[in-house]
Structures are given as C-alpha cells and as structure tokens.
C-alpha cells in the first residue's frame, strides 16, 4: 500500500533537505586524512540499469566480485599486478573472476581507461601548476577542483551532464578526461558530476607522478527504492550525441544496438591517491553536495575499485550490429530475468503519455512491477487518478497544478507527478535519485530550493 501525501508538502521537504545537504557541516576529520578504500573484496551486483524512454526491465541481482583476488582467495594488494589501479591512459586489466570481454573479429572499438595521460600543454591550458610534497600536491588538485569546477547534477542548462558516465559504462574510453576538460566548459568553468571529477583528478595527479585509482559504489540509484526496477536503454536524443563520438573513431553502431547495452551506472565515483602507502579519498564533489564519501560508501561497504575493461560491451554491440546488417530484428530493450509472474509481457504496449512517449506504464501496478517508466500527465488530477489516490480536494489539486506549472516554468523541465507521488517516502538526494529512476528526468534541485520560500508566502 502506498500512502500518498500532498505534492506541495513533499516538494517543501525536498527543497529544505536539498538545501540542507548543500550546507551540511563538513566532518571533523578531513576526507584527505581518512583511510581510503581497502582492497578487501566487496560483493557487487551484476544487475545494472539505465533510464530512458525505452521502458523499464526488472532484473534480479547476483553477487559477483570485481576485486582482484590471489590464489588463496584473499584480496590482491592495490599495488600488485592484479589490481586495477590507474596510473596512465592505457587502461587496467579486468580483475580475475570478472567477465572478460571476448572481442569479435569485426570489433570497431578498442576499450581503454577514460583516464587520459595529460601533457604539460594540457595543464597549461587549465592554468594550473602545483609544487610541494605528494600530499600537498594531492590536496592542491582537489582544492583546485572545488574552487574552479561547477557541479552540474540537476542544474538547468546542463541536461547532458551524464553522458560521460553513461557511455563509459558500456564503451570505456569513449569519453575521456581529456574530452571532459576540453568539451565540458561553460561560463569559464569545467562542469560535470562525480565521474568527471574522479577521472580528471587522476589524470592530473598522474602527471605529477602520483599513484591513483578510481573507485565506484556498488549500489545504483534504483537500489534505494525497491519499487523501481533495474532498467536499460537509451533515448534517441542521447544516441545522437553519442554518435558524434562513434563517428570520430569509425564505430558504426546503430541506435537499435546501442539501446540494448546502455545501462544504469553506479551511484557514485571518486578518486583515490596513494600517500605514504595508504589510499586516500580525493572527492571534490563533497563540497558541492555536502555528502561524505567515507561515511556513505566506505563505512557502508558499498564500493569497489573500478575495472574499466570489464565493462566493455563492444563484443555484444558487434554481434547486434551484424544482425542488423543482415536485416534481422533485435530483441526489445526491456527483457527481464525475474520470475515469469513479474516479467514484462513481450508484447507489452503500455500507454502513450501527454508528451507522446510510447510504452510508458499503463497503470500503477505495472509501474511498481517495473514494467515501464512513469508516464507524464499535463494535469495533476490525471496523475492522482493514475496512482488511484482519492479524497484529494479540488482546491488542493488546483494548488498543486499551479506548483507544477511553476516548477516547469522555472526549470525548463517536465514534472512527472506520478513519479513524485510514488517515491513520497524519499527525501533529499534519495528522492532525486528515485525520481530519476522512475521517469528518466532529473529534478532541478535549485528550483526546489526556491520552492520553500515561494510556498511559505
């Protein structure tokens, strides 16, 4: 049973908590001084998902390890050959026991680490130069990111900010740290999210001879809400942006193939640098978000050393592309590994929402089973009807319609009222993540912050 609350009240809570997140006091121990991720193996989940208009596919998760192991079964030291420590742009070997991509003869893509090797000219273009001990340089790089980068998650005008993290998750090396510092610049600042910060930090630190690695959470955004199924796919608009990169390297992957391998990425990425034999977290996004990587992920045992090459899906893409070249039809993007009782019917049509998006969840039960994403409704009243809520007065509906219209006017984004109602038990960052997983649209956090003052008048 879902207990619905007033939409306006939900948004006030979201606004206040999001504001609180950005202003949260830093921990008494600096992240730079905290012991970083140890190489102890942590169970990962093979299920992954992506959010888009192709529909939702619920899949089960199965434990797997992405941590290097030696023959006795213990974790390999980070400095051992089995570790996927990143020190240059040549990439890292997949950890033993993790799936090794089998290259097709016609493979047109060569996977690599997205951590580029920066030159002195690259650093000069950034107008940076650091001196001091390894610890001082490591700290200075993070401070430079904190002061000179823009954390763009949920920000208006940065709707494509997730492209690097998304694309590298199935074609590692397609969008490198060098691409980021050259292409992701607006108003004089490099912009991005956790992934961009992490890989760029490593490139700069590697230039100064520091040993670095990228670490990611095991959890995915959809992990925070059991009602959200793991999904995969890609919108045609996103593919058109990716195709520019593919064309540059001569990779002829059509949209119908790409949509089958695009997946939801881990919740968070961060950089680590080895100082005096210890791995130390360097995550400049903490200042912008108010989050604590050590508390949120290391303490929670929710991390793994990023293994770039194990994510390579180009062999599958080659297989799909050969089928397309033969005129064969590819499977639907929303296949399921759940038991038949929860599996989405292969001929599931869903509904066409008020934006003209086809295949959206036809009813609340289908949405909660993860068969497809939440539909968009122009009218708040239609959203309440969809979730089978009753007892809402017409005056309340009118007020919430004004709120929805205001949000869309200020943010330039559509408000998926159904998604907000379904994830009403979430607040702050968790609400933003659950909302995105349900409908594929990011909440504009800055606009939500302004709502609290608007609604209090």
N, C-alpha and C positions, 0 to 999 in steps of 0.2 A: 504494500500500500504506500503510495506516495502522498505525503502531506504537503499541500501547496500553501505558500504564503504569498502575501501581496507582493507583486513585482516591484513596486516602488520601494518597499521596505528592504527587499533583497538587494536592490541596487545601492541603497544608502549604506547597508552593511558592507557591500563590496567596496564602495568608494572609501569608506573610513578605514577598512583594513588594508586596502591597497596603498592608501596614503601612509598608514602606519608602517607598512612593510618598507617603504622607501625611506622612512625616517627612523627606523629601528636603530637603537644604540648598538654600536659595534661591540663584540665580545671583549672581555677584559684581556684575553690572550690574543695577540695578533695572529691571523692565519699564517703569516710568514714564519711564526715560531712554532706552530703546531706540527706534530708528527704527521706526515702525509700518509697516503695510502700504502699499506704494506702489501707485499706480493702474495699474501695468503689467498688461496683460491676462493672465490665467491661464486655461488651458483648464479648463473644467468638464465635468462628465459629466451628460448628460441623464437617465441611468437613476437612479431613486430607488426606495426600498423602505420598507415598513412591516412590523412584526412582529405577527402575531396568529393566531387560530385558523382563519382563512380559508384557510390553505395558503400555499405558497411559489411564487413565479413567478420563474424565472431570466430576466433580460433583459440584453441587451448594452448597453454604454455607448458613447455617441458624443460626440465633442468639440463643445462649444459655448462661447460666450463670454458671460459675464454682466457684463462690464466695459464701461463707456461708451467708445465709440470716436469720433474725429472723422473728417472726410472723408479725410485722408491715410492713415487706418488706424492712427494712434497713439492711445494711451490719452488720454482726456479728463482734464484736471486735476480733482481731487476737488471743487474749488470751482466748476467750470463747471456750466452748466445740465444737461449730460448726466450728471453724477454723481448717484448715488442717496444722497448724504449726507442724513442725517436731522436735521432741525432742529426739527420740530414734529410734531404728530399727524396732519397732512394726508396723510402717506404720501409716497412718492417715485415718480418715473416709471421705468418699466422701461427698462433700458439699450437703446440701439439695437441691433438684431440679435437681441435676445431675444424670445421669443414674447409677443405682446401678446394678452391675453385678449379674445375677442370676446363682448361682452355680449349675452345673449339678451333679447328683449323682456320676458319674464316674470321676469327676474332679480330675486330677492328679497334678494340680498346685495350690499352695497357694500364692496368691498375697500379697505383702508386700512393704513397702518403701525400696528403694535401699540404703537409708542412714543407714549404719550399726552402731552398737554400738561398738566403739573402746575400746580396753583394754589398760592397761599400757604397755603390751608387744607389742601391735601394734604401739604405739607411740615410744617405744624404737627402734623398727625396722626401724622407719623413722628417728631416731636420733634427735627427737625434744622434747623440754621441754620448756614451757612458764610460766612466772610468771608476776604478776602485777595486775592492775585493770581489770575489764571486758573489757573496751575499749582497754587497752594496749594489752591484750591477743588477742582480735578480730583483731586488726591491725597487730599483730605479725604473726598470722596464714596466713593472706593474703600476707604479705611480704615474708613469707617462700615459699608460692606457686609461687609468682612472681620470686623468685630467684632460685628455685630448681626444678621447673616443666618445661616441654617443651610443648608449644602449637603446636599441630601437625596437625592442619587442613591444608590440601593441601600439606603437606610435603612429599617428596619422602621417601618411605620405611615405611610409616605409613598408608597404604591404608585401613586398617581395623579399623581405629580410631573411626568410627561412630557406631561400634557395640553396645556399652553400651547404648547410647542414643536411638538407633533404637529399640533394643529389649525390653528395659524397657517401651517403649511406648505402647506395647500391652501385655507384661508379666512383670508387675512391680515387681522388686525384683530379676529378673533373673540374673542381672549383678550388684552386689552391690559395694559400695565404698570400702569395704574390698577387693573384687576381683580386683578393679582398682589399689589399692596401691601394691597389690601382683603380679598382672599379667601384668600391663601396665608399664613396666620398660624397658628402653633401654639406653645404654650408661650411666648408673648410675642415670638416671632421670626418674621420673614418667612422663608419657606423656598422653595427652588427649585433649579434647575440652571443651566447656563451661559446658556441663553436668557433666563431670568427676570432673572438678574443684569445681562445686557447691555442689555435694553430698559429696565429700570428705571433703570440708571445714566444712560442717555441722557436719559430724562425729567427727572431731577433736574438734570443738567448743563445741559440746555437751559433750564431755569428760570433759571439763573444767566447765561444768555446765551452759553454755550459752544457751539461747533460740534461736533457729534458724528455718528457713524455706527456702524452695526452691521456686523460682518464675520463671515463664517462659513467653515468649512472646505469644501473641495470634496469631500473624502472622506466616506464614510458608514461607519458601524460595520461593515457587511458587507464593506467594502473590505479589511479586514485579514485576511480568510480566503477564499481562492479557492474553498473548498468550499461557501461559503454563497451561495445565490442571492439576488438582489435580490427583495424581496417587497413586496406591498401588501395592504391590507385593514385591518379594524378589528373588534375583538370587540364583541359586543352590549353588554357591560357598559360599555365605553368610550363607545359611541354613546349610551347612556342618560344619561351625564354631559354629553356634547356637546349633546344635545337640549335641555337646560335653557337653554343659551346660544342655541340656534337659536330656541326658542320666544319668548325675550325680544325678538328682533328680527323675529319673524314669518316666519322662513325655514322653509319646510315641506319639508325634505329628509328622506326616509325612509332607514332603515338600508341598504336594498339599494342606494341610490345612493351614500351616503357611503362605503361599503366599497370602492367602485371608484376613489376618488380619494385615499384616505388612503395616505400613503407614508412610507418611512423618511426621516428628516431628516439633515442634515449632522452629523458627529461633534461639532462644537464651534462655539459662537458667542461673540463677545466684543465689547466696546465699544471705540471709539477716539475720542479727543478731539483737536482741533487746538490745539496750543500753539505759539506763536511760528512759525506757518506749517508746522509738522510734525505729522503724525498720530502720536499716542502711544497705545499699548495700555493699556487700563484693564480688567483682568480679575481681579476679586476671587476668582474660584474657584481661582486658582493657589495661594493659601494653604491652601485646604482639601484640594486634590488633590495638591499637590506638583508639578504639571505646569508646563511652561514654554511658554506660548503662542508666544513668539517663536521658540524653537528647534523646537518641534514642528510649527508650521504656517507661519510666515513664512519661515523658512530653507528649509523643505521645498517652498516654492512651492505650498502647499496652502491657498489662501484665495481669497475673492472678496468684494467689497462686496455686502452683502445687498440684493437687489432685491425688495422685498415684493410689489409689484403683479404682477410676472412669475410669481409662484406662485399667483395667483388661479385656482381651478378651478371657480368658481361657474357659468360658462357650461356646462361639462360636466355639472355637477350639475343644472342646469335641463333639459338635454337628457334626462338619465337620468330625472328626475322626471316629465317629460312622458310618457315611455314607460311609466312605472309607472302614471300616471294613466289611460293607455289600456288598462291590463291586460296590457301586454307584458312579457315576461321579459327581464331584463337579463343580460349576459354574466357568466361566472364571474369572481371576483376574481383568479384566478391565471392570466391569459393570459401568453403568452410570446413574446418576439422572438428567441429563439435558433433556430438551425437545427433542422429537424424532428427530427433524431436526438436532440436534447436536450430538445425541447419536451415539456411535460407533456401526456399524452393528455387530450382534452376531457372524457372520461368517467371520469377518474381518481378512484377511490373511496378509496384509502388504507386506513388501519385506524382503528378506534376504540380509543383507549388506555384505561388504567386509570382515567383521570379522566372518561371518557365523551366525550372530544374526538374528533370525527369528522374524517376526511380527513387524518390525520397520515401521515407517510411510512410506507409498508408495509414497507420494508426499508432496509438501509444504503445500497444503490446508489441508491434513489430519493431518499434524504436528501442524498447527496453530489451528485446531479444538480440539487438544488434544487427538486424537485417538490413538496415539502411540508415541514412542520416536524417536529422530533424528537418522537416520542411519549413519554408519561410512563409509567413502569412502577413499580408498588409494590415489586417485588422487584429488587434489584441483579442477581441472576442472569439475569433476563429481559433486562435491558439488555445484559449481556455476550453473551447469545445473539443479540440483535438485531444487534450490531456484528460478529458472527462471530468473537469472541475465544475462544481456547481456552487450556488449560494453567493456568487460574486455580484454585487450590486451594479447597476448600470452606471451610476456615478463613479464608482471605482474603476470600471472598465474605461470610461471616458478619460479619467485622470491618467491612467496608465497608457492610454493611446497617445496622449499629449507627451508623456515621458518618452515613449518610444520614438515619436516623431522628432523630439528634441535631440535625442541621442543620435539619430541618423543624420540630422542636420549638422550637428557639431562635429561628428566623427567622420562622416562620409562613408560609414559602414552600415550594413543592414543589421537590425536587431532581430535575432531568432528567439522570439518569446518562448517558443516551445522548449528550446534548449535551456533557457534560464529557469523555467519552471521545473524541469526535470532535475536539474542539479542544484536545487534550492538548499540542499544540506551542505553545500560547499561555500567557502568564503575566501576572499583574497586571491592569492595566486592559484590555489587549488580550484577555485571557481573558474578562473580564466582558462586553466588547462582543461577542465571538464567541459566547459562550454565549447572550446575549440574542437575537442574530440567528438562532441555530439553533432556539430553543424559544419565544421570546417572554416569558420570565420573567427578571427581573433577579436576579443573585446578591446576596446580602446580605453586603456587604463587612465589616461589623462582626462578624458571626458568623464569617466566615472568619478574621478576625484572632484570634478566640478559639480557633479550632481548633488552631493551632500549639501553644499551651500544653496543650490537652487531649490531643493526640496524642503529646506528648513525655513524658507521665507513664508 
